Amino acid sequence: MDMLFIVVHVLFGLGSFAGSLMLAVGFKDKFNELNTLQKSGILLTIISLFATIAVTMVSKGNMIAAIIFIALGAVACGYLAFAKTKEA
């Protein structure tokens, strides 16, 4: 049962990871047009997911993977926050 829990946890984590990256890519051109609540929600989702993964990796002693995930999270947030809005 423990192994099943771990596998399901990993699968949901990978789904969340993919979803947060899809949010970053999907909203890159429209992010500056969103209101503050919408922007905050998207950024909080991305930051929380990457932080959760990094904390889990650090707790298992894998500092390099944690640093990689922190860098990926920073890039995803930077990609959104500093992307230029396309003009029509």
C-alpha positions as CSV (number, residue, x, y, z in Angstrom):
1,M,0.0,0.0,0.0
2,D,2.9,2.4,0.8
3,M,4.3,1.8,-2.7
4,L,1.0,2.6,-4.3
5,F,0.8,5.8,-2.3
6,I,4.3,6.9,-3.4
7,V,3.5,6.1,-7.1
8,V,0.2,8.1,-7.0
9,H,1.9,10.9,-5.2
10,V,4.7,11.1,-7.8
11,L,2.1,10.9,-10.7
12,F,0.0,13.8,-9.2
13,G,3.2,15.7,-8.6
14,L,4.3,15.3,-12.2
15,G,0.9,16.4,-13.3
16,S,1.1,19.5,-11.1
17,F,4.6,20.2,-12.4
18,A,3.5,20.0,-16.0
19,G,0.3,22.0,-15.3
20,S,2.3,24.9,-13.7
21,L,4.7,25.0,-16.7
22,M,1.7,25.0,-19.0
23,L,0.2,28.0,-17.1
24,A,3.5,29.8,-17.5
25,V,3.7,29.1,-21.3
26,G,-0.1,29.6,-21.9
27,F,-0.3,33.0,-20.2
28,K,3.1,34.4,-21.3
29,D,1.6,36.7,-23.9
30,K,-1.5,37.8,-21.9
31,F,-0.1,37.8,-18.3
32,N,0.3,41.6,-18.1
33,E,-3.4,41.9,-19.1
34,L,-4.6,39.9,-16.1
35,N,-5.7,41.6,-12.9
36,T,-3.6,41.4,-9.7
37,L,-5.6,38.5,-8.2
38,Q,-5.2,36.4,-11.3
39,K,-1.5,37.1,-11.6
40,S,-1.0,36.4,-7.9
41,G,-2.9,33.1,-8.2
42,I,-0.8,31.9,-11.1
43,L,2.5,32.9,-9.5
44,L,1.6,31.4,-6.2
45,T,0.7,28.1,-7.8
46,I,4.0,28.0,-9.6
47,I,6.1,29.1,-6.7
48,S,4.3,26.7,-4.3
49,L,4.7,23.7,-6.5
50,F,8.4,24.3,-7.2
51,A,9.0,25.0,-3.5
52,T,7.2,21.8,-2.5
53,I,9.3,19.8,-4.9
54,A,12.5,21.4,-3.7
55,V,11.8,20.9,0.0
56,T,11.0,17.2,-0.7
57,M,14.3,16.8,-2.6
58,V,16.3,18.5,0.1
59,S,14.6,16.3,2.7
60,K,15.9,13.3,0.8
61,G,19.4,14.7,0.5
62,N,19.3,15.6,-3.2
63,M,20.5,19.2,-3.2
64,I,21.4,19.3,-6.9
65,A,17.9,18.3,-7.9
66,A,16.4,20.9,-5.5
67,I,18.6,23.6,-6.9
68,I,17.5,22.6,-10.5
69,F,13.8,22.8,-9.5
70,I,14.3,26.2,-7.8
71,A,16.0,27.5,-10.9
72,L,13.2,26.1,-13.1
73,G,10.6,27.8,-10.9
74,A,12.4,31.1,-11.0
75,V,12.7,30.9,-14.8
76,A,9.0,30.1,-15.1
77,C,8.0,33.0,-12.9
78,G,10.4,35.3,-14.6
79,Y,9.1,34.2,-18.0
80,L,5.6,35.3,-17.0
81,A,6.5,38.4,-15.1
82,F,8.8,39.9,-17.7
83,A,7.2,38.6,-21.0
84,K,6.2,41.4,-23.3
85,T,2.5,41.5,-24.3
86,K,1.9,40.9,-28.0
87,E,0.3,43.8,-29.8
88,A,-2.6,43.2,-32.2
